[in-house]
C-alpha cells in the first residue's frame, strides 16, 4: 500500500492510517471483556468476602482502564 492510499466513505475519503487507528482502538476496547469473561462466574469464589458492588467494580475495571490507554495511543500517533 502506498502512503497516499485513501478509503472512500459516505462523507469523503480518509487515509489508511486513520482506518487502522480506528480499527485498533475498536479492537483494544473489546479485548478486556474477552479477557475477564471466563472468570466472571467464579469471582465470588475467588473473592469470597467481596460485596456484589465490589465484584461489579472488579469486572468493569479492565474496560475502565482501557480508556486512558486509548487516549495515550491517540497522543502517540
Secondary structure, 3 states (H helix, E strand, C coil): CCCCCEEEECCEEEEHHHHHHHHHHHHHHHHHHHHHHHHHHHHHHHCCCCCHHHHHHHHHHHHHHHHHHHHHHHHHC
